[in-house]
Amino acid sequence: MFKTNIMIGLLMLALFSHAQYQGWNLFESTASPVPRHAGGLGRTYHK
């Protein structure tokens, strides 16, 4: 049982790593896209 859990965990980690490398996003349809420059804009001019 322990070896099975380790193997399943390693397979899931490999799948997640592969998905990140490919740029897959599970929540792409529900998330609102925010430009990267818009997030840092407020911090740049913060007084």
N, C-alpha and C positions, 0 to 999 in steps of 0.2 A: 504494500500500500504506500509506504514512504517513497519508494523508488518511482512509483506511478505518479505521485504528486509532483516530484521533482521533474520528471520528464514532461508532464503537462505544463508546468510552470515555465520550463525552458522553451517549449514550443510556443507558448503564448508570448513570451518575451521576444522570441525571434520573429513572430508574426507582427507584433507591435513595432519592432525596429524596422522591419521591411516596409510596413505601412508608412512610418514616418519618413523613411528614405524616399519612397515613391510620392509622397505629398498627399496621401489620402487623408480625407477629413470626414469623419462620421457626421458632424454637425454642420456641414457646409450649407445645407438647405435652410436650416433654422437660424443660423447666426447671421447677424447683419455685418457686412464687410466694412471695416474701418480702415482708412488709409494709414499707413505706418507713420507718415509725417504728421498727421493730425494729433496723434497721441503725445508726441514729444513737443508739440508747439506750445502747450501751456506751461510746461516746465522751463522752456527756454526763456520766456519773457515774464517769469514769475518775479514779483517785486517783494 
